[in-house]
Structure formats: structure tokens, C-alpha cells
Amino acid sequence: MYRLYAKVKDPAFRIGRKIMNKDLIFLIPFVYLSLKVRLQYFYFLASPGQSFPQSDDSKWYIQYAYTLIAEKRIGLHMNDLMYMGYNVLLALLLAVFKDPVTVVFIQAVVAGLSVILVYQISRMLFNRLTAVIASYLYCYHTWGITLWSMYVLADSFFISLLLLCVYLLLKCRESDKKFYKIAFAASALLLAVFKPTGLLAVAFILLYIVIGMRKAMLVKVVKKVWVPLASCAALAVAAGLILLLSGKLDPLIASVQLNVKMVLYNIYAKGWIYDSASPFDHPFKPDYDIDIMNSLAVSFIVNNWDHVSVLYAKRMIAFLGRWVWQTDLTSIRGIVSFAENMLPTILFITGIVVSMTNELFRKASIIWLMVLAVFLFCIVFFIDGMYRYKAPAIPFITIGAAYGADRVIRGVLFVARSGVRLWGAIRRRGHASYSSGMPPISGK
């Protein structure tokens, strides 16, 4: 007893328990592995004979950032406002570091460190085993995270910001500290103006907050804040009307209309699943009449609803990955490949079903809602050929699949332990019968 008491009082013992309680013993190796994976690829691309990938969007972002540095003025077009968060961040980074390669390095480091957020979100919503599995998967089975951190694009920082916003949201649920509430509000506001997907993500985050409230609490909150909210809404509407009537919003409205028309006439009208033609598209002869509410978008969707429905259905399937189009169920190799590719989806669905049965669904629904937000964005607009627009869902799919794997592992262990106990009971019963002179009971 004295020795046990001495251990408890020993500073080294208490420090060790503190480290274990904070999960640092698990986080440190995962941070190392995550950084190692991302930075290895960075230094490979930085080596002689290699180069960092670029896209037309990358060139636009870099040019726009330099213009923003020089003119210090944000325009009123759609890309100016809906990507304002990333444009300003990129301009600040280029103003400080000058070199886009340094920006890529920072993206790789931030993407690597985001494993901390994956671990903490998994730990808060589920348990340590899920957090460990999710962190491992994030390190070694999220190629999209690594790939897009090598491009000067909004996607890499957006993924990390989305994880941070969800983490702060969960901290607000656990703690009454004002710091978390202010930090969450700031991250959500930045998320909304970082890129268009952020608006949808923030809407689903607000839905999660409403879902998590009891009816009495929701009524109480509405009564408390409806006056300030109504006042802010009225001011926003008044400001919008003033800007609209003065013509200040004309560039924004014109650019939004142009982009909608481009998506409808260049993507929808051609029956494209992706942002370019593929053998899996749904070509049809579109009806271009603008005869409903004088709206190009509403008219096109309604007049071509049957073909648009088929297009959406194909995009739902395509969201899983390009491998769905190469599925071969006529050979053993094809069946094995299909099973391997479907495993993350099966585990993800398993996690949803189990969370419904053990009353975790409401608490953990933020995971499914974030995936749903990205899913809807890809279905309504398009899934780009490299699945860049799906990338923000990857960490949350990973967490959901990790929880499904957790439940499968625990289920297998439970069945194994139950089998061992049953076999032991049968053996003991048979031995007791034999000792008493009775015929031994067969274990069959």
C-alpha cells in the first residue's frame, strides 16, 4: 500500500498520468506521421526534375492576390466576394513570403497538423479507438488531402478551416468559455466567405446547432435573440436594397448570372457528370425556353427535369469515385477490387446505423451533415474530374468510417469472447459430468 501511495505522490507518475489523460501519447506519433507524408511529397515535387502542379485556377488566384496587394481593393464580382477569405489570406502570405512555393509548404504543414483536429473531433464525438483509427486513416489513406495541399488553391486551407470550425463548435458544447464561442463565430464567418462551399457548410452547422437543442432551450434562445437577429436582418435587407438600387450590386448580380448560365449551358445541357466530357455522361437535347418565373435557371431545371434527374442520379454514384465506372463483378479479381473500394462507404454507413441504435446520432450528426453539404454541392453543380470539390468531405468520411471500423472490431471481439466463454462453460460442464460418473456431454 505504501509503495502504491508513493507512486501516486511521485511527480513523474503524475506527469505520466496527465500526459495519458490528454492523449498526447497518441497524438505525437500521428502528428509526426501526418507531417512526414505531406512533407515527403512536397520535397519530392521540389526536387530537381520535378515541379509543383498548377491549374488555371491557381494562376488566377496568384494573379488576383498580387493585384490585391498592389491595389488594396476588393472587387464586387462573384469571385471577389465568395472567395474573399482565401484571396485575402493568399495576398497576406505572398506579401510576407513572396514565393508561392512557400505558400504550398505552409499548406502542407497545416494539412499535416490537421490530424490533431481529426483526432480531437473523433475523441469528443466517439472514443479513443475511433480517434486512433481516424488519425491513422488520415495519415495514410487520404491522398486527396495531400494532393490538394500541393496546389495554390483554396481547397487545402478550406479543409483545415472546416475541421477547425467543427472542433470549436464541439468545444462550445462542452465548455461555457466565451473564448470558444468567439473563436467559433469568427471561424464560421471566415468559412462563409472562404469559398462557396463554405456557405452551405455554415448552413448545415447552424442546422446541427438547432438539432442539438431541446425544444424548451430553442424557444428560450429564440425569445432572447430574435430582436437582435430581426434588427440585423432588417439592416441587411435595407443595405442590400440601397446597394441594389444604386447599382453597386450590378457586377455581383451579372457575374452570378453568367456563372449560373455557364454551368447550365456548358455542363447540364451537355449531360456532363464531371467538368468535362466522359463516356458515362447523359447526353440529351435540352429545352432552352425561359418560360417559368422569367428565370433561366428555374426554367431549365423544370423543363428538363427528367434528364436532370438522371444526371443527378449518375452524380450520386460518381461521388463514390471514378472506380464505380470500372466495376467488374464477373471475375474474382473484380469482386475483390469492388469490395476494397466499397469498404470505406460500408464502414461509413455502418457508423451511421450503429450511431442511430446507441443514441449517438444526434451528437455525431455534424459528421454526416458536413459530408451531406459537400455531397449536395457536388450533385447540384458538378463533380470535377479530379474530385477536388469532394475533398472537404474526406476528413469527415474518414471519421465516420473509423467509427464504423471501431464498431466492427468491438463486435468481432465480443463474438470471440462470447465464443470462448461458451466453449469454456461446455468444457467445464463436461468435466463435471465425467467426474460424477455421468457420461460426458459432447461439445457438438
C-alpha positions, 0 to 999 in steps of 0.5 A: 500500500505504501509503495502504491501511495508513493507512486501516486505522490511521485511527480513523474507518475503524475506527469505520466498520468496527465500526459495519458489523460490528454492523449498526447501519447497518441497524438505525437506519433500521428502528428509526426506521421501526418507531417512526414507524408505531406512533407515527403511529397512536397520535397519530392515535387521540389526536387530537381526534375520535378515541379509543383502542379498548377491549374488555371485556377491557381494562376488566377488566384496568384494573379488576383492576390498580387493585384490585391496587394498592389491595389488594396481593393476588393472587387464586387464580382462573384469571385471577389466576394465568395472567395474573399477569405482565401484571396485575402489570406493568399495576398497576406502570405505572398506579401510576407513570403513572396514565393508561392512555393512557400505558400504550398509548404505552409499548406502542407504543414497545416494539412499535416497538423490537421490530424490533431483536429481529426483526432480531437473531433473523433475523441469528443464525438466517439472514443479513443479507438475511433480517434486512433483509427481516424488519425491513422486513416488520415495519415495514410489513406487520404491522398486527396488531402495531400494532393490538394495541399500541393496546389495554390488553391483554396481547397487545402486551407478550406479543409483545415478551416472546416475541421477547425470550425467543427472542433470549436463548435464541439468545444462550445458544447462542452465548455461555457468559455466565451473564448470558444464561442468567439473563436467559433463565430469568427471561424464560421464567418471566415468559412462563409466567405472562404469559398462557396462551399463554405456557405452551405457548410455554415448552413448545415452547422447552424442546422446541427446547432438547432438539432442539438437543442431541446425544444424548451432551450430553442424557444428560450434562445429564440425569445432572447435573440430574435430582436437582435437577429430581426434588427440585423436582418432588417439592416441587411435587407435595407443595405442590400436594397440601397446597394441594389438600387444604386447599382453597386450590386450590378457586377455581383448580380451579372457575374452570378448570372453568367456563372449560373448560365455557364454551368447550365449551358456548358455542363447540364445541357451537355449531360456532363457528370464531371467538368468535362466530357466522359463516356458515362455522361447523359447526353440529351437535347435540352429545352432552352425556353425561359418560360417559368418565373422569367428565370433561366435557371428555374426554367431549365431545371423544370423543363428538363427535369427528367434528364436532370434527374438522371444526371443527378442520379449518375452524380450520386454514384460518381461521388463514390469515385471514378472506380464505380465506372470500372466495376467488374463483378464477373471475375474474382479479381473484380469482386475483390477490387469492388469490395476494397473500394466499397469498404470505406462507404460500408464502414461509413454507413455502418457508423451511421446505423450503429450511431442511430441504435446507441443514441449517438446520432444526434451528437455525431450528426455534424459528421454526416451533415458536413459530408451531406453539404459537400455531397449536395454541392457536388450533385447540384453543380458538378463533380470535377474530374479530379474530385477536388470539390469532394475533398472537404468531405474526406476528413469527415468520411474518414471519421465516420468510417473509423467509427464504423471500423471501431464498431466492427472490431468491438463486435468481432471481439465480443463474438470471440469472447462470447465464443470462448466463454461458451466453449469454456462453460461446455468444457467445464460442464463436461468435466463435471459430468465425467467426474460424477460418473455421468457420461460426458456431454459432447461439445457438438 
